[in-house]
Amino acid sequence: MSLAIIKLNFEVKKKLNIGTKMKSTKADIPFQKVTINGKEVAYIPGSTIKGILRTCAIRIANLLNLKVDSYSVNPTELRMNKSDIICEIFGAPDKNSKIIVGDAYLDSSTEILTHIRIDDKYQVAKEGSLFKVEYLPIGSKFSCEIKCYNLSIDEMKLLLASIAEMNYERFGKAGLVEVKIDKDSQIPESYLNDSIIREILGVMKSG
């Protein structure tokens, strides 16, 4: 079995919030949190990062001359028996994913900002329209790990290109991040013979 481990390092460039239905006494739209060793820690689910990667892959696959038939990140909208490269990498209702994206736990503190909804018709504040959103501030950093199983050269090429594309994709609720591939990532030598893979890694590696 061919296993590659890609470690991603993120830095927030535009404050971000990951949507959650969690109730909070401090914010109307709180950041997602989990309790670890008795301490509440904010985190970004791996499924969120994977969904953003899938969106990026759908957008840029054609640039790599790779055929795509799946144009949705919603599993309920994917048809059975799909076999394009997106479903091969990210999975489908009847197909296991070849990658596992880990959660990103945040060391940075979040901040809560107050917003107000404006009535577009009258350009005034709506009654009872104040609400609070919990954000990860600009400059905050976090990391996650992607385990890749038996990816073909084309699949690895698309995955790495999708990671690069994340620098230009909305992250959560209108956030933006800079993403780099950690130098300690474990990518088998067999992939490094491909010129495009080498070029992406050369541009994206950090640390």
C-alpha positions as CSV (number, residue, x, y, z in Angstrom):
1,M,0.0,0.0,0.0
2,S,1.3,3.4,-1.0
3,L,0.9,6.0,1.9
4,A,1.7,9.7,1.7
5,I,1.3,12.0,4.6
6,I,0.9,15.7,3.7
7,K,1.1,18.2,6.5
8,L,-0.5,21.6,5.9
9,N,0.3,24.8,7.7
10,F,-2.3,27.6,7.5
11,E,-2.2,31.3,8.4
12,V,-5.4,33.4,8.5
13,K,-5.3,36.3,6.1
14,K,-9.0,37.4,6.5
15,K,-10.7,36.6,9.8
16,L,-12.7,33.4,9.5
17,N,-15.6,31.6,11.2
18,I,-16.6,28.0,10.6
19,G,-20.4,27.6,10.8
20,T,-21.8,25.6,13.7
21,K,-25.1,25.0,15.4
22,M,-23.4,24.9,18.7
23,K,-25.1,27.1,21.3
24,S,-23.1,29.7,23.1
25,T,-23.7,32.4,25.7
26,K,-21.0,34.6,24.2
27,A,-21.7,34.6,20.4
28,D,-24.7,34.0,18.2
29,I,-22.4,32.3,15.6
30,P,-19.6,30.7,17.7
31,F,-16.5,28.9,16.6
32,Q,-16.7,25.1,16.8
33,K,-15.1,23.7,20.0
34,V,-14.3,20.4,21.6
35,T,-13.2,19.6,25.1
36,I,-9.7,18.1,25.4
37,N,-8.3,17.2,28.9
38,G,-11.0,19.3,30.5
39,K,-10.1,22.4,28.3
40,E,-12.4,23.8,25.6
41,V,-10.4,24.1,22.4
42,A,-11.6,25.7,19.1
43,Y,-11.1,23.5,16.0
44,I,-11.8,23.2,12.3
45,P,-13.2,19.8,11.4
46,G,-11.3,17.8,8.8
47,S,-14.5,17.4,6.8
48,T,-14.6,21.2,6.3
49,I,-11.0,21.3,5.0
50,K,-11.8,18.3,2.8
51,G,-14.9,20.0,1.4
52,I,-12.8,23.1,0.5
53,L,-10.2,20.9,-1.2
54,R,-12.9,19.1,-3.2
55,T,-14.3,22.5,-4.4
56,C,-10.8,23.5,-5.5
57,A,-10.3,20.2,-7.2
58,I,-13.5,20.5,-9.2
59,R,-12.5,24.0,-10.3
60,I,-9.0,23.2,-11.5
61,A,-9.1,19.6,-12.7
62,N,-9.8,20.7,-16.3
63,L,-6.6,22.8,-16.2
64,L,-4.7,19.6,-15.7
65,N,-6.6,17.9,-18.6
66,L,-8.4,15.6,-16.1
67,K,-12.0,14.6,-16.8
68,V,-14.6,15.6,-14.2
69,D,-18.2,14.6,-14.1
70,S,-19.0,15.4,-10.4
71,Y,-19.6,19.1,-9.7
72,S,-21.0,19.0,-6.2
73,V,-19.4,18.7,-2.8
74,N,-22.7,17.5,-1.3
75,P,-22.7,13.7,-0.9
76,T,-26.5,13.5,-1.3
77,E,-26.2,15.1,-4.8
78,L,-23.6,12.7,-6.1
79,R,-24.9,9.9,-8.3
80,M,-24.0,6.3,-7.8
81,N,-21.4,4.5,-10.0
82,K,-19.4,7.7,-10.6
83,S,-15.8,7.0,-11.4
84,D,-14.2,10.4,-12.3
85,I,-11.0,11.5,-10.6
86,I,-12.8,13.7,-8.0
87,C,-14.8,10.7,-6.7
88,E,-11.7,8.5,-6.8
89,I,-9.8,10.9,-4.5
90,F,-12.6,12.3,-2.3
91,G,-15.1,9.4,-2.3
92,A,-18.8,9.1,-3.3
93,P,-21.9,7.3,-1.8
94,D,-20.6,4.0,-3.2
95,K,-16.9,4.7,-3.1
96,N,-14.4,5.1,-0.2
97,S,-12.3,8.2,-0.1
98,K,-8.5,7.7,-0.7
99,I,-7.7,10.6,1.7
100,I,-8.3,11.2,5.3
101,V,-8.1,14.8,6.5
102,G,-7.5,15.3,10.2
103,D,-9.1,18.0,12.3
104,A,-7.1,21.2,13.0
105,Y,-7.0,22.2,16.6
106,L,-6.3,25.9,17.3
107,D,-3.8,27.3,19.8
108,S,-4.8,30.8,18.9
109,S,-7.5,32.7,20.9
110,T,-10.7,33.6,19.1
111,E,-12.3,37.1,19.1
112,I,-16.0,38.0,19.2
113,L,-17.2,40.9,17.0
114,T,-20.6,42.5,16.9
115,H,-22.4,43.0,13.5
116,I,-25.6,44.6,12.5
117,R,-28.0,43.7,9.7
118,I,-28.9,46.4,7.3
119,D,-32.3,46.7,5.5
120,D,-31.2,46.9,1.8
121,K,-34.4,48.6,0.8
122,Y,-34.3,51.5,3.3
123,Q,-30.6,51.4,4.1
124,V,-31.2,51.4,7.8
125,A,-30.4,49.0,10.6
126,K,-33.1,46.3,11.0
127,E,-34.8,46.2,14.4
128,G,-33.2,43.6,16.7
129,S,-30.5,43.1,14.1
130,L,-27.4,43.0,16.3
131,F,-25.6,39.7,16.4
132,K,-22.2,38.5,17.5
133,V,-19.8,36.3,15.5
134,E,-16.7,34.5,16.9
135,Y,-13.7,34.6,14.6
136,L,-10.2,33.3,14.3
137,P,-8.2,36.6,13.9
138,I,-5.8,37.5,11.1
139,G,-2.4,36.1,11.7
140,S,-3.7,33.0,13.6
141,K,-2.0,29.8,12.6
142,F,-3.2,26.2,12.5
143,S,-2.2,22.8,11.0
144,C,-3.7,19.6,9.8
145,E,-2.6,16.3,8.3
146,I,-3.8,14.5,5.2
147,K,-3.2,10.8,4.9
148,C,-3.3,9.6,1.2
149,Y,-3.7,6.0,0.3
150,N,-2.7,4.6,-3.1
151,L,-3.1,7.8,-5.1
152,S,-2.2,7.6,-8.8
153,I,0.2,10.2,-10.2
154,D,-2.7,12.2,-11.6
155,E,-4.6,12.0,-8.4
156,M,-1.6,13.2,-6.3
157,K,-1.1,16.0,-8.9
158,L,-4.7,17.1,-8.6
159,L,-4.6,17.0,-4.8
160,L,-1.5,19.1,-4.5
161,A,-2.8,21.6,-7.1
162,S,-6.0,21.8,-5.0
163,I,-4.0,22.6,-1.9
164,A,-2.3,25.4,-3.8
165,E,-5.8,26.7,-5.0
166,M,-7.0,26.9,-1.3
167,N,-5.0,30.1,-1.1
168,Y,-7.7,31.7,-3.3
169,E,-10.8,29.9,-2.0
170,R,-13.2,31.2,0.6
171,F,-12.6,29.4,3.9
172,G,-15.6,29.0,6.2
173,K,-17.7,32.2,6.3
174,A,-15.8,34.5,3.9
175,G,-12.4,33.8,5.5
176,L,-9.1,33.5,3.6
177,V,-6.0,31.6,4.5
178,E,-2.4,31.2,3.2
179,V,-1.6,27.5,3.1
180,K,1.8,25.8,2.8
181,I,3.0,22.2,2.7
182,D,5.2,21.4,5.7
183,K,8.7,20.2,4.8
184,D,8.2,17.2,7.1
185,S,5.5,15.8,4.9
186,Q,6.1,12.2,3.8
187,I,5.7,11.9,0.0
188,P,7.1,8.7,-1.6
189,E,9.8,9.1,-4.1
190,S,7.7,7.6,-6.8
191,Y,5.6,10.8,-7.0
192,L,8.6,13.1,-7.2
193,N,9.5,11.9,-10.6
194,D,6.6,13.9,-12.0
195,S,7.6,17.5,-13.0
196,I,4.3,19.1,-12.0
197,I,4.3,17.5,-8.6
198,R,7.9,18.7,-8.0
199,E,7.0,22.2,-9.1
200,I,4.0,22.5,-6.8
201,L,6.0,21.1,-3.9
202,G,8.8,23.6,-4.7
203,V,6.4,26.5,-4.5
204,M,4.3,25.3,-1.6
205,K,6.7,23.9,0.9
206,S,7.5,25.8,4.1
207,G,9.4,25.3,7.3
